[in-house]
Amino acid sequence: MRLPLKESVLMLMSAGLLLALLAVSAYAFEPFFNFGGKPLAATGTVQAVFTPGDDVAKSIIAAINKAQRQIRVQAFSFTHRNIARALIAAKGRGLDVKVIADKGQTENIPTSVIPEIAAGGVLVMIDSDHASAHDKVMVIDPGSPGVVLITGSFNFTQAAQFKNAENVLILSGHAALADLYLKNWQRHFEHARPYRDALLRSVP
């Protein structure tokens, strides 16, 4: 049976409205992480450590000491001498170690160990393209089955270990996630400047 024109138009309008509402609902309830990077399946192992309470620096140093080939670091504030010395020792073992550091923190904090790291033979780059180069990341042995990603709120500082409430995740064997962080590291490396050159350019 054919419906009158008016009823047909109303049914079409109702159907269109229903479809629009369904589309809006799907958008509204879609998990927030779908609007950024592609979700990755969990793999490998995760160690969560916190301050106060856990010796986060000791966990980071243990991961550095187990490195076999390569270490990539992004640091905002870096004052923890034992972490710095672990990176220098890794360089001394023949590993490929590179650090990207924030310009302001490197210049303005007297206890920064970035000069010590650079003097130890590690390639240090200064990222001054942002208000803060605020990443705190290490990627250890990317491309290997034992790849390790370290990230969290923890600056590589004495204060983060002994004064602050901080968190760190140490993810082992998650190659896809480590690769994303490594690619982000590379993006910043490309616009960063070598440590001494960057600091010389800031002198009036």
Sequence and secondary structure as in RCSB ss.txt:
>XXXX:A:sequence
MRLPLKESVLMLMSAGLLLALLAVSAYAFEPFFNFGGKPLAATGTVQAVFTPGDDVAKSIIAAINKAQRQIRVQA
FSFTHRNIARALIAAKGRGLDVKVIADKGQTENIPTSVIPEIAAGGVLVMIDSDHASAHDKVMVIDPGSPGVVLI
TGSFNFTQAAQFKNAENVLILSGHAALADLYLKNWQRHFEHARPYRDALLRSVP
>XXXX:A:secstr
    HHHHHHHHHHHHHHHHHHHHHHHHHS GGGGSS      SEEEEEEETTS HHHHHHHHHHT  SEEEEEE
SSB  HHHHHHHHHHHHTT EEEEEEEHHHHHH TT  HHHHHHTT EEEEE SSS     EEEESTTSTT EEE
EES  BSHHHHHTS EEEEEEES HHHHHHHHHHHHHHHHH EEHHHHHHHT  
